[in-house]
Amino acid sequence: MACINPDGTVTESAKDMLRALSEPRSPEKVAAIVAQPLFKVRSSLRELAGGGLALEVEGKFTVTAKGREKIQG
């Protein structure tokens, strides 16, 4: 299931994940916060990072400025 739509908007579940990344978090912690299966969260975080909406550092993800714009817009 895609997080980033073809028009560049993000799904509501993606927005939930980006909100959970207000501080660096592991995929396991994000999965617990958003109540989604870990395999889905890992896939979504990779997609969000690939789109420049999240940043991975040492196995933890955080939201980028571009990601914050998507939450608000």
N, C-alpha and C positions, 0 to 999 in steps of 0.2 A: 504494500500500500504506500503510495507516494505521499510525501509531506509537502513537497513544493509542486504546485499546479503549473501547467504549461504557461499560464499568463503571469507567473512569478509570485502569485499570492501563496500563502501557506494555509494548511488545514488547521482546524481548531485543535486537533491533537498535537500538531507541531507547535502551535502557539503555547499549549500547556507545557510542552517539553522546554521550549525556550524560556518560559517563565521560571521553570525549575532550575535553570542554569544561571540564576542571578549570582551565584557563587560557584566556583569549580566543584563539579560533582562527578562521581563515577557513574557509569551506566546503571549499575545496580541500585544506586541511591535514586537516580532519576526514575527508574522503573517503579520503585516503591512510592515515590511522590505522586506520580501520574497514574498509578494503579494499572499499568500495562505490562504485558509479558516482556521479559528481558530481551528475547530475540527480536521483538518488534522495536524496542527502544534502541538497541544497538544499531539496527538497520537505519532507523530514522536519524539517529545522531550522526551516522556516517553521511547520510544524505544532506543533513543540515550543515555539517562541516564542509562538504563538497560545494555547497551553494554559498559558502561564506557567511552563514548565519550563526554558526557556532565554531568554536576553536577548541582543538584537543591539545592538551599539554600533559605529558606523562600519564596518560590514561584517564584524565579527567577533562570534562567538557565545560565550557563557559559560553555564554551568549556574547556575540560581537555587537558592535554599534549597528551594523546592518540588520542583525537579528532583532535588536530592540526596536528598530523602526517597523519591522514586520508585526511585532506584538501590538504596537500602538496604532498601526494603520490597518 
